């Protein structure tokens, strides 16, 4: 029996400075390095990108906690929002 898969979405502001862009890239890289996903997809909106990836349902809480911790530690609250 295969694990249930869920999608996690991040709303990321488009108009950001290079320093913030690097922080967001580090956040996304840490999701891949942490084994939460192999690839992060994105949809292009007017003012925001929606970045999303699939994760096993049993790892969702861990992935969400990881994202929230990184958003707080890197002061990205103004630029990145977790969509639930």
The 8 nearest C-alpha neighbors of each residue, nearest first, counted from 0:
[[1, 2, 3, 4, 55, 56, 57, 5],
 [2, 0, 3, 4, 55, 56, 57, 54],
 [3, 1, 55, 4, 0, 56, 57, 54],
 [2, 4, 56, 55, 1, 5, 57, 54],
 [3, 5, 55, 56, 54, 2, 53, 6],
 [6, 4, 56, 53, 54, 55, 7, 3],
 [5, 7, 53, 52, 54, 8, 51, 4],
 [6, 8, 51, 52, 53, 5, 9, 82],
 [9, 7, 51, 82, 50, 81, 49, 6],
 [8, 10, 81, 50, 49, 80, 82, 11],
 [9, 11, 49, 80, 79, 48, 81, 47],
 [12, 10, 79, 48, 47, 78, 9, 49],
 [11, 13, 47, 78, 14, 46, 48, 79],
 [14, 12, 47, 46, 15, 11, 48, 78],
 [13, 15, 12, 16, 46, 47, 78, 11],
 [16, 14, 13, 19, 20, 17, 12, 78],
 [15, 17, 19, 18, 20, 14, 21, 13],
 [18, 16, 20, 19, 21, 15, 22, 23],
 [19, 17, 21, 20, 16, 22, 15, 23],
 [20, 18, 22, 21, 16, 17, 15, 23],
 [19, 21, 17, 23, 18, 22, 16, 24],
 [22, 20, 24, 18, 19, 23, 25, 17],
 [23, 21, 19, 25, 24, 20, 26, 18],
 [24, 22, 26, 20, 25, 21, 19, 27],
 [23, 25, 21, 27, 26, 22, 28, 20],
 [26, 24, 28, 22, 23, 27, 29, 21],
 [27, 25, 23, 29, 24, 28, 22, 69],
 [26, 28, 24, 30, 29, 25, 23, 31],
 [29, 27, 25, 31, 30, 26, 24, 32],
 [28, 30, 32, 26, 31, 27, 33, 25],
 [31, 29, 33, 27, 28, 35, 32, 36],
 [30, 32, 36, 28, 34, 29, 33, 37],
 [33, 31, 29, 34, 30, 28, 35, 36],
 [34, 32, 30, 31, 35, 29, 36, 28],
 [33, 35, 31, 32, 36, 30, 37, 29],
 [34, 36, 30, 33, 31, 54, 62, 37],
 [37, 35, 31, 34, 38, 54, 30, 53],
 [36, 38, 31, 39, 35, 34, 52, 30],
 [39, 37, 36, 40, 52, 31, 53, 51],
 [38, 40, 52, 51, 50, 41, 37, 36],
 [41, 39, 51, 50, 52, 38, 42, 49],
 [42, 40, 50, 49, 51, 48, 43, 39],
 [41, 43, 49, 48, 44, 50, 40, 51],
 [42, 44, 48, 41, 49, 47, 45, 46],
 [45, 43, 47, 48, 46, 42, 49, 13],
 [44, 46, 47, 43, 48, 13, 12, 42],
 [47, 45, 13, 44, 12, 48, 14, 43],
 [48, 46, 12, 13, 44, 11, 45, 10],
 [47, 49, 43, 11, 44, 42, 10, 50],
 [48, 50, 10, 42, 41, 9, 11, 51],
 [51, 49, 41, 9, 40, 8, 48, 39],
 [52, 50, 8, 40, 7, 39, 41, 9],
 [51, 53, 39, 6, 7, 40, 36, 54],
 [54, 52, 6, 5, 4, 7, 36, 55],
 [53, 55, 5, 4, 35, 56, 36, 6],
 [54, 56, 4, 58, 57, 3, 5, 2],
 [57, 55, 59, 4, 58, 3, 5, 54],
 [56, 58, 55, 59, 60, 3, 2, 54],
 [59, 57, 61, 56, 55, 60, 62, 54],
 [60, 58, 62, 56, 61, 57, 63, 54],
 [61, 59, 63, 62, 58, 64, 57, 56],
 [60, 62, 64, 58, 59, 63, 65, 57],
 [63, 61, 65, 59, 64, 60, 58, 66],
 [62, 64, 66, 60, 65, 61, 59, 67],
 [65, 63, 61, 67, 62, 66, 68, 60],
 [66, 64, 62, 68, 63, 67, 61, 69],
 [65, 67, 63, 69, 64, 68, 70, 62],
 [68, 66, 70, 64, 69, 65, 63, 71],
 [67, 69, 65, 71, 66, 70, 64, 72],
 [70, 68, 72, 66, 71, 67, 73, 65],
 [69, 71, 75, 67, 73, 68, 72, 74],
 [70, 72, 74, 68, 69, 73, 67, 75],
 [73, 71, 69, 74, 70, 68, 75, 67],
 [72, 74, 70, 71, 75, 69, 22, 76],
 [75, 73, 71, 72, 76, 70, 77, 69],
 [76, 74, 70, 78, 77, 73, 79, 71],
 [77, 75, 78, 79, 74, 70, 71, 80],
 [78, 76, 75, 79, 74, 80, 12, 11],
 [77, 79, 12, 75, 76, 11, 80, 15],
 [80, 78, 11, 10, 76, 75, 77, 12],
 [81, 79, 10, 9, 82, 11, 76, 78],
 [80, 82, 9, 8, 10, 83, 79, 7],
 [83, 81, 8, 9, 80, 10, 7, 49],
 [82, 81, 8, 7, 9, 80, 6, 63]]
